[in-house]
Amino acid sequence: MKRIWNNKTIIKNIKDNGYYIFKNFFNEKSLNEIKNSLWETLNYIKKDKEKSLISKYYKIKKFNKKLKGNWYDMACHNLTLYKFLHSEKMITLIKEYFKTKVVFSSRPCIHVHDSSNDFLLEPHQETNMFSRDGILLWSPLYNTNEKCGGLTIYKNSHKHGFFPHKLTSPNGKKMWTKDYTNIDRSIYSKFEKINLEVEAGSAVLMINKMIHSGYPMKDKNKLRITITERYNPLKNIPFLKNDKAPPKIPYTIDYNKINLDN
């Protein structure tokens, strides 16, 4: 199946619904190229005859958790991912959405979730980017569903601007990172919660104001790997207007008040 680039339809869906599910964003050949690239990197850590990316991940996790973490940290610099995330058609789409001639890559990375659900994200919006506004791309390498977990969105939350974020744990437990921002339950509980089921190779394109989170994996034999990127337009970037502003906007700033001359 060919992916259909209809920028007008995609842009309308993002603006109306806050997100758009782009079917077959990665074709089978591209998807396999990405998987093989990640497998090769894992196999470099400890070579064996295991050919499954999922099985290989669990083997490396058992072998050395620190090196498994180093693999994760290196993955965001893998140029195989970049060539798909930064294709001419994708950049053109973002430029048309924001009516800009310049687009920045804010935070490309992969997310890896296994049955431990250690790194499951609480409800939040995309902050800590170059610009106030942005589009998040979220694409799973394997099907996401009730058993494998996936992406949760909060319907129409993108229509209400940015909400305050906090670093404290919502359940009182120790957080897996000190930079883990989340939104208070009293805010996101007002919106309808929808667990998206996204097929492997499809991509969710989402406005950064949309409240979203992860929902847990239940299958101990599965692995959820998603590719993400944050596209920022040359609009509302404090760093280029204020010589005291940091490159990325801290979550503590009131995003709703950022309205710089374009």
C-alpha positions in Angstrom: 0.0 0.0 0.0 1.3 3.4 -0.9 1.3 6.2 1.6 -1.0 9.1 0.5 0.5 12.6 0.9 -2.5 14.9 1.0 -1.2 17.8 3.0 -4.5 19.7 3.0 -6.3 16.7 4.6 -3.5 16.1 7.1 -3.3 19.7 8.2 -7.1 20.0 8.6 -7.2 16.8 10.8 -4.4 18.0 13.0 -6.0 21.4 13.5 -9.5 20.0 14.1 -8.7 16.9 16.1 -5.2 17.6 17.4 -3.8 14.6 15.6 -3.8 12.6 12.4 -2.9 8.9 11.9 -0.8 8.6 8.8 -1.4 5.1 7.4 1.7 3.3 6.1 4.1 6.2 6.8 6.9 3.7 6.6 6.5 1.0 3.9 7.6 -2.6 4.7 11.1 -2.1 3.1 11.7 1.1 5.1 10.4 -0.5 8.3 12.7 -3.5 7.9 15.7 -1.2 7.2 15.0 0.7 10.5 14.6 -2.5 12.5 17.7 -4.0 11.0 19.7 -0.9 11.9 18.6 -1.1 15.5 19.3 -4.9 15.6 22.8 -4.3 14.2 23.5 -1.9 17.0 22.3 -4.3 19.6 24.3 -7.1 18.0 27.4 -5.0 18.2 27.2 -5.1 22.0 27.1 -8.9 22.1 27.1 -11.0 18.9 25.1 -14.2 18.5 22.8 -15.8 16.0 19.6 -14.2 17.3 17.9 -12.5 14.4 14.7 -11.1 16.1 15.0 -7.5 17.3 12.6 -8.2 20.2 14.5 -11.3 21.4 17.8 -9.6 20.9 16.7 -6.6 23.1 15.7 -8.9 26.0 19.0 -10.8 25.7 21.0 -7.6 25.9 18.9 -6.4 28.8 19.7 -9.6 30.6 23.3 -9.5 29.6 24.0 -5.9 30.7 21.3 -3.3 31.5 23.8 -0.4 31.4 24.8 -1.3 27.8 21.2 -1.7 26.9 20.7 1.8 28.1 23.7 3.0 26.1 22.1 1.5 23.0 19.0 3.5 23.7 21.0 6.7 24.1 22.8 6.1 20.8 19.7 5.3 18.8 18.6 9.0 18.6 21.8 9.6 16.6 21.2 6.8 14.1 21.2 8.4 10.6 19.0 5.6 9.2 16.2 7.1 11.2 17.0 10.7 10.2 16.6 10.1 6.5 13.0 9.0 6.9 12.1 11.6 9.6 13.6 14.4 7.6 12.4 13.5 4.1 11.6 16.3 1.7 7.8 15.5 1.8 7.7 15.5 5.6 9.5 18.9 5.8 7.3 20.4 3.2 4.2 19.3 5.2 5.5 20.9 8.4 6.3 24.1 6.5 2.8 24.2 5.0 1.2 23.6 8.4 3.0 26.5 10.1 3.3 28.7 7.0 7.1 28.9 7.5 10.1 28.6 5.3 12.4 27.2 8.0 11.8 24.1 10.2 14.0 22.8 13.1 14.4 19.2 14.5 13.9 19.6 18.2 14.2 16.1 19.7 14.4 13.0 17.5 14.6 9.8 19.5 13.2 6.3 20.0 11.1 5.1 22.9 11.4 1.5 24.1 8.8 -0.1 26.4 8.9 -3.7 27.6 6.6 -5.6 29.9 8.1 -3.9 33.0 6.4 -0.6 31.9 9.2 1.2 33.8 9.2 4.2 31.5 5.5 4.7 30.9 4.7 8.4 30.5 2.1 10.2 32.5 -0.2 12.7 30.8 1.7 15.7 29.5 2.1 18.1 26.5 5.3 18.5 24.4 7.3 21.2 26.1 11.1 21.9 26.3 11.3 22.5 22.5 12.9 25.3 20.5 9.6 26.9 19.6 6.3 27.4 21.5 4.5 25.4 18.8 5.4 22.1 17.2 4.3 18.8 15.7 5.1 15.5 17.3 5.6 12.5 15.1 5.1 9.1 16.9 5.5 5.9 14.9 5.6 2.4 16.2 7.8 -0.4 14.7 5.2 -3.0 15.9 1.4 -2.9 16.2 0.2 -1.1 19.3 -3.0 -2.4 20.9 -4.5 -3.5 24.3 -1.9 -6.2 24.7 1.1 -4.3 23.5 0.2 -0.9 24.9 0.5 2.3 23.0 -0.3 6.0 22.9 -3.2 7.7 24.8 -4.6 11.0 23.7 -7.1 13.2 25.6 -9.7 14.4 23.2 -9.9 18.1 22.4 -7.3 19.0 25.0 -5.3 20.8 22.3 -8.0 23.5 22.1 -7.2 24.9 25.5 -3.6 26.1 25.2 -0.8 24.9 27.5 -1.4 23.7 31.0 0.9 23.9 34.0 3.4 21.0 34.3 5.1 19.7 37.4 8.1 17.4 38.1 6.6 15.7 41.1 5.4 12.1 40.9 1.6 11.7 40.5 1.6 8.7 42.7 4.3 9.6 45.2 6.8 7.1 43.8 10.3 7.8 42.7 10.4 9.1 39.1 12.7 7.4 36.5 14.0 10.8 35.5 14.3 14.2 37.3 13.1 15.9 34.1 9.8 14.0 33.8 7.1 16.6 33.5 3.4 15.7 33.9 0.0 17.4 34.2 -2.2 17.2 37.3 -5.1 14.7 37.2 -7.6 17.4 37.9 -6.8 18.8 34.5 -6.5 15.9 32.2 -9.5 14.0 33.8 -11.8 16.6 32.2 -11.1 15.2 28.7 -12.1 11.9 27.2 -9.3 9.4 27.3 -8.7 7.5 24.0 -6.2 4.6 23.7 -5.0 4.7 20.0 -4.3 1.5 18.2 -1.7 2.2 15.6 -0.4 -0.3 13.1 3.4 -0.8 12.6 4.8 1.7 10.2 1.9 4.1 10.6 2.6 7.5 12.2 0.6 9.8 14.5 1.2 13.4 13.7 0.1 15.5 16.7 0.0 19.1 17.7 2.2 19.7 20.8 -0.7 21.1 22.8 -2.5 17.7 22.8 -2.3 16.0 26.2 -1.0 12.5 25.7 0.5 9.6 27.7 1.3 5.9 27.3 -0.8 3.0 28.2 0.8 -0.2 29.5 2.0 -3.4 27.8 0.5 -6.6 29.1 2.4 -9.2 26.9 5.7 -10.2 28.4 6.9 -11.5 25.1 6.4 -8.2 23.2 8.3 -5.0 22.8 7.1 -1.5 21.9 9.6 0.6 20.0 8.4 3.9 18.7 10.3 6.5 16.6 9.6 10.1 17.6 10.5 13.6 16.3 9.5 17.1 17.2 9.3 19.6 14.4 9.5 23.2 15.3 8.8 26.2 12.9 10.7 29.5 12.8 8.0 31.1 14.9 7.8 31.9 18.5 11.4 30.9 19.3 12.6 33.0 22.3 16.2 32.0 21.8 16.3 34.0 18.6 14.6 37.1 20.1 16.0 37.2 23.6 19.8 36.9 24.2 19.2 35.6 27.7 16.8 32.8 26.6 18.1 29.2 26.6 17.9 27.2 23.3 15.0 25.1 24.5 12.0 26.6 26.4 11.9 25.5 30.0 8.6 23.8 31.1 8.3 26.4 33.9 7.6 29.2 31.5 4.0 30.2 30.7 3.8 29.0 27.1 0.5 30.8 26.5 2.3 34.1 26.9 4.9 33.5 24.2 3.8 35.5 21.2 6.9 36.8 19.5 7.0 38.8 16.3 7.5 36.4 13.3 
